[in-house]
Amino acid sequence: MSSLKTATSSSLLLTGCLLALAPGAAKAHKPLLHKTCWCDAVAVDGNQNVKKIMSISTGLVFHVVVPTTGDRGDCSKQCGVLFDQNRTAIAAQACNLNLPNGIDIRALWWIGTQNANQVRNAPLQVKYGQKCPGNGWMSNTDNQIGGITFDGKCKGEYTLTWTPAHPGLPPLSPPANGTPIGNWGFFWNGHLVVWGTASNGGAPWPPSSANGKMCTI
């Protein structure tokens, strides 16, 4: 009888140990959910219609069952930073999609299948090109004579000779590149650069879709 009692006690002890280990073992082997941080640049019109412009890979994957508040903040911050870094590409794609001037461009982020949240927004600015006169006037966008300008400015150059007008005067040092000369123009690499106007014949032609367009946000 004593040996049976001993055997029974040992069996109960082993069972108790297994039960004590079971919760920990189950927790250690419970699969983690891989939650991806998503980020999209979208356009939203006045009727709240959403059109995706492009997806931006965040490179963030959260290996947790439910992302914490801190994790959500990381996703939001990453999406905002990537939106700022890719503004030029986003604007160019918006141009390709023929989105209208002034439409709201937003950055939306979400984790896994959660609802999307906004982290950035800015209006799309669409500008059509203007052709500069071909008689020596350059585009301020690409410095080409008779080229297309997207900032509404054409410019002409005049060469300067940096010598004193009267004997005995010291040599004159040129100003730094980009030094403005009132509203008339500016100095650049030994030249006076004048802005084109209607009065001097250098004003650009009216904007036209035939001259292409440029989008910025």
Backbone hydrogen bonds, N-H to C=O, Kabsch-Sander energy under -0.5 kcal/mol:
donor,donor_aa,acceptor,acceptor_aa,energy
5,K,1,M,-2.4
6,T,2,S,-2.1
7,A,3,S,-2.2
8,T,4,L,-2.4
9,S,5,K,-2.1
10,S,6,T,-2.1
11,S,7,A,-2.0
12,L,8,T,-2.2
13,L,9,S,-2.2
14,L,10,S,-2.3
15,T,11,S,-2.3
16,G,12,L,-2.3
17,C,13,L,-1.8
18,L,14,L,-2.1
19,L,15,T,-2.2
20,A,16,G,-2.0
21,L,17,C,-1.8
22,A,18,L,-1.7
25,A,21,L,-2.5
26,A,22,A,-2.6
27,K,23,P,-2.2
28,A,24,G,-2.2
29,H,25,A,-1.4
30,K,27,K,-0.8
35,K,33,L,-0.9
35,K,62,F,-3.0
36,T,34,H,-0.6
37,C,60,L,-2.5
38,W,36,T,-0.7
38,W,110,W,-3.2
40,D,108,L,-2.5
41,A,54,M,-3.0
42,V,40,D,-0.5
42,V,106,R,-2.6
43,A,51,K,-2.8
44,V,104,D,-2.6
45,D,49,N,-1.8
48,Q,45,D,-2.0
51,K,43,A,-2.5
53,I,41,A,-3.0
54,M,41,A,-1.6
56,I,39,C,-2.9
58,T,37,C,-0.6
61,V,59,G,-0.5
62,F,35,K,-3.7
63,H,61,V,-0.6
64,V,33,L,-0.9
64,V,62,F,-1.1
72,R,68,T,-2.2
73,G,69,T,-2.0
74,D,70,G,-1.9
75,C,71,D,-2.0
76,S,72,R,-2.4
77,K,73,G,-2.6
78,Q,74,D,-2.3
79,C,75,C,-2.3
80,G,76,S,-2.2
81,V,77,K,-2.4
82,L,78,Q,-2.4
83,F,79,C,-2.1
84,D,80,G,-2.0
85,Q,81,V,-2.2
86,N,82,L,-1.3
87,R,84,D,-1.0
90,I,86,N,-2.7
91,A,87,R,-2.7
92,A,88,T,-2.3
93,Q,89,A,-2.2
94,A,90,I,-2.1
95,C,91,A,-2.0
96,N,92,A,-2.1
97,L,93,Q,-1.7
98,N,95,C,-1.7
99,L,94,A,-2.2
102,G,124,L,-3.7
103,I,100,P,-1.5
104,D,44,V,-1.2
105,I,122,A,-2.8
106,R,42,V,-2.9
106,R,104,D,-0.5
107,A,120,R,-2.2
108,L,40,D,-2.9
108,L,106,R,-0.5
109,W,117,N,-2.7
110,W,38,W,-1.4
112,G,36,T,-2.6
114,Q,111,I,-2.3
117,N,109,W,-2.6
119,V,107,A,-2.5
120,R,107,A,-0.9
122,A,105,I,-2.3
124,L,103,I,-2.4
125,Q,216,T,-3.0
126,V,124,L,-0.6
127,K,125,Q,-0.5
127,K,214,M,-2.8
129,G,212,G,-2.6
130,Q,149,T,-2.4
132,C,147,G,-2.7
136,G,134,G,-1.4
138,M,155,K,-3.3
139,S,144,Q,-2.2
140,N,153,K,-2.0
143,N,139,S,-1.9
146,G,133,P,-0.7
146,G,137,W,-3.0
147,G,144,Q,-2.2
149,T,130,Q,-3.5
155,K,138,M,-2.2
156,G,194,V,-2.3
158,Y,192,L,-2.3
160,L,190,G,-2.0
162,W,160,L,-0.5
163,T,161,T,-1.7
169,L,166,H,-1.6
173,S,171,P,-0.5
178,G,187,F,-3.4
179,T,176,A,-2.0
181,I,185,G,-3.0
182,G,180,P,-0.6
184,W,181,I,-1.5
185,G,181,I,-1.3
186,F,193,V,-2.2
187,F,179,T,-2.2
188,W,191,H,-2.5
191,H,188,W,-1.3
192,L,158,Y,-3.2
193,V,186,F,-3.2
193,V,191,H,-0.6
194,V,156,G,-2.8
194,V,192,L,-0.6
195,W,184,W,-2.3
196,G,154,C,-3.1
201,G,197,T,-0.7
202,G,197,T,-1.6
203,A,197,T,-1.1
205,W,131,K,-3.0
208,S,129,G,-1.8
211,N,208,S,-1.6
212,G,209,S,-1.5
214,M,127,K,-2.9
216,T,125,Q,-2.0
